[in-house]
Amino acid sequence: MLGDAPAARSDRPVSELVHDEANVRIVCFHLLEGQCIPAHASDSTVVVEVIGGGGVFRGADDAAELEAGGSAVFAPGELHAIEAVGGPLRFRALIAPRPG
């Protein structure tokens, strides 16, 4: 089973690796309001699914405010960033293929 997300920390966003193989990596995240994952890019496709709370998911060309059940996809090489807004944010990231 894929966990909800690790316990939050007030000093930084928290992540937990829940699945890792050559074809895919799945990571759960927990951010408190105002915490963010700074802009970065991956060589893989990144699919995020919000499992609790809400946040702003910024891609190369746009941004979307997503709540539980919402999802976004970032293409390989696409710069993206995530910020918790209005309270805590819990989400899963499916990264395929697994980063080298």
Buried (B, 14 or more C-beta within 10 A) or exposed (E): EEEEBBEBEEEEBBBBEBEEEEEBBBBBBBBBBEBBBEEEBBEBBBBBBBBBBBBBBBBEEEEEEBEEEBBBEBEEEBEBBBBBBEEBBBBBBBBBBBEE
